[in-house]
Amino acid sequence: MYNKVSSKAEEFINDEEILSTIEYAEKNKNNKKLLREIMDKAKLEKGLSHRDASVLLMTDDEKINSEIYSLAKKIKEDHYGSRIVLFAPLYLSNYCINGCVYCPYHAKNKTIRRKKLTQQEIKDEVIALQDMGHKRLALELGEDPLNNPIDYVLESIDTIYSIKHKNGQIRRVNVNIAATTVENYKKLKDAGIGTYILFQETYNKKSYEELHPTGPKHNYDYHTEAMDRAMEAGIDDVGIGVLFGLETYKYEFTGLLMHAEHLEARFGVGPHTISVPRIQPGDDIDPSDFKNQLADDIFEKLIALIRISVPYTGMIISTRESQRVRERALELGISQISGGSRTSVGGYAEEETKDKNSAQFELADNRTLEEVVDWLIELGYIPSFCTACYRAGRTGDRFMQLCKSGQILNCCQPNALMTLKEYLLDYGSDFSKELGQKLIDSELEKIPNEKVKAQAKEYIDEMETVGKRDFRF
């Protein structure tokens, strides 16, 4: 039985409800009256149910699809403005005891180079990331209780936060580790993590169990209920996502929205972020082996509909995707991207060679962080390195209230501009500085609150004249 407030995975991600939703959407995809009712509801910018959103996903009505893309862009701008938050993944270890058939870290892979960073190597990686200009990281590890115990994760977080190199500082560490216990989530909370991230991979239980034949990740219920345990432990910023290509996109889209609805219904806070990764080639992984590969046009529509359905959530796209795909995705709702990324263990401090490969997947966007920053500015976006909300306690329902009310622009717009100014002063080329300063001058005038605008200008002046850093609202 479907029950979105239940704590049981089989009830809040209910297979019968998903299949019924897909059938309903297929039946009504050309129902012009219903399509218009759903679009009118969507324009209120309060979100859509998984059933309404699925009808929009199925339709091939050109007029409706055009409205979907326009509305997604408007909702993103209304809730997040033109800011794009930047981050980088940091791979600590690729030791793993699971048998995930889509990931080269799987335990049976004997060709990939296994590596685990020491605390000194973590320092080297973090300094390299700070020297690029990064302020926000996402920790990535395989699941291996012997090589990657929770104590290693906690020690690594402490190491990362302790490093202050020149004007560099990592101010937010998000963590993507395997599903764990409430006790361990409490430890992560106490360590000061930002968002806890865990991708579902697929919401189809049968497919999930086939794709994870061995290892603790085989347990679908334990994995699917991980966010509930994280929230019970006090982590109120969680990030969800599916790996598109493992199961049909219709099934995954419905399950993903149901998961968001469940978190909102049970805890009063939906997901802080939703990620949209697609399968990419890896050491012994060929995406063509999977029958549900996702075409770019469908991928773009999924992004637009997630934005419309869950207006308040941050949406993430990584360097798995090409510059062209990411540029279109930014228009349709993406608010966070990675830049200058490496998916190998130790790949920032030392470039990997092909014969010493420890990467999880190949990148489609290999540009440096500076190139990504310049590209964003030229597109009219504000590259943001902001971590203010997390450090000011604006997480969970407090962040969501700001976002839903539109007041977030009075916090995030000036914070984004100030962190961009920091980046330009400390790491930008002459070209970047000239480009970025024009954007800052223009965007400062768009801050709605005159008092906040004046204070932001004063802070930015102090950065340049007396060398102060880390201002925030």
Residue, then its C-alpha position, 0 to 999 in steps of 0.5 A: m500500500y502506498n503511504k508517503v509518510s511511512s518509514k518503510a521503503e516499500e510503502f513510500i516508494n511503492d511499485e504499484e503506485i509507480l506503475s499506476t502513475i505511468e499508466y495514468a500518465e500514458k492514458n492522459k498525455n493528450n488530455k488537453k484539459l488536464l494538461r492545461e489544469i496541470m500547467d496552471k497549477a505548475k505556474l503557482e510555483k508550489g510544485l507538482s505531485h508525481r502523478d501530475a508531473s508524469v503526465l507532463l513528462m509523457t506528453d508530446d504536445e509541442k505547445i505544452n513542452s515549450e511552456i514547460y521549458s519556459l516555466a522551468k527557467k522562470i522558477k529557477e530564476d525566481h527561487y535561485g536567481s542567476r547564481i550557480v554554486l560551484f563545488a568539486p568532488l574529492y575521492l578519498s578511497n576507491y576500496c569497495i566490497n559491493g558488486c555494483v555492475y555499473c561502477p568500476y569500483h565493484a569488488k571483482n574488478k582486478t584491473i583498477r588501481r586501488k588507492k586510499l589517501t593518507q591524511q597527508e595526501i588529503k592535505d595535498e589534495v585540499i591545498a590543490l583544490q584551494d589553490m584553484g579557488h574551491k570552497r565547497l567539496a563533496l567527499e566520495l568513498g567506496e563502501d569498505p568497513l575495513n579500509n573506509p571506516i566511519d572514523y577514517v571519514l571523520e578524521s578526514i573531515d577534520t583534516i579538510y576543515s583544518i587546512k588554511h592555505k594562503n587565503g584558501q579555506i574549505r568552508r563546506v564538506n558534503v559527504n557521499i558515503a554508503a547508507t549507514t546507521v543513525e549513530n554514524y549519521k549523528k557522528l557526521k552531523d557532529a563533524g560539521i558536514g553540509t549535505y549528506i548525499l546518497f543516490q538511489e541508483t534505481y527505485n525499481k527494487k527488482s532491478y536494484e537487487e540485480l544491479h547490486p548482486t553482492g555486498p551490503k548495498h544489495n539491501y534495497d530497503y536499508h539503502t532506500e531508507a537511509m535518508d530517513r535515518a540521516m534526518e532522524a540523526g539531525i542531518d536536515d540537508v540531504g541530497i538524493g538522485v538516481l543514476f539515469g540509464l539503469e531503469t526506464y526514465k519514466y519509472e525513475f522520475t516517478g520514484l524520485l519525486m515520490h522520495a522528495e514527497h516522502l521526505e517533505a511529508r514525514f520530516g517537513v523538509g524535502p531534499h536540499t539537492i537533487s542530482v541527475p547523473r547518467i551512466q558514463p564509461g569507467d575502467d571496465i564499464d561500458p554504458s552501452d551494456f545498459k538498455n535504458q540509455l537516456a537521450d539528451d532531449i529526454f534528459e533535458k525535459l526531466i531536468a525541467l520537470i524536476r525543477i517545476s515539481v520541486p521548485y525549492t530544491g538545489m539541482i546538481i549536474s556534474t562534469r559527467e556531462s559535456q559543456r553543451v549539455r550543461e549549458r542547456a541544463l543551466e537554463l532549465g533549472i540546474s543551480q549547482i555544478s562541479g568544475g575542474s573535477r577529478t574522479s580519481v583518488g589523489g587526482y588533484a595533487e598528481e595527474e593520473t596516467k592511464d596505466k595507473n587509473s583509479a577514476q570512477f568514471e570518465l569526464a565529459d567536461n575537462r575544463t579548469l575551474e577558471e574556464v568554467v567560471d569565465w564561461l558562467i560569467e559570459l553566459g550571464y550567471i553568477p559563479s558562487f562559492c557561497t557557504a553562508c547558509y550552512r554556517a549561519g544555521r540556515t539549513g533544513d526547514r529554515f533554508m526552505q522557508l527562505c527559498k519558498s518565500g523568495q527572501i533568499l535573494n537578499c541573502c544569497q545574491p550578495n553572498a554570491l557576489m562577495t564570494l565571486k569577488e574573493y575568487l577574482l582577487d585571490y585566483g582570477s586572471d586579469f581577464s577573469k577579473e575584468l569580466g567578473q567585476k563588470l558582472i558584480d557591478s551590474e548584479l549588485e544593483k539588482i539586490p532588492n533590499e537597499k540596506v543589504k545592497a549598501q552593506a554588500k558594496e562596503y564589504i566588497d570594497e574592504m576585500e579589495t582595500v584592506g584584504k578582508r575575507d569571508f563576509r556573509f549575510 
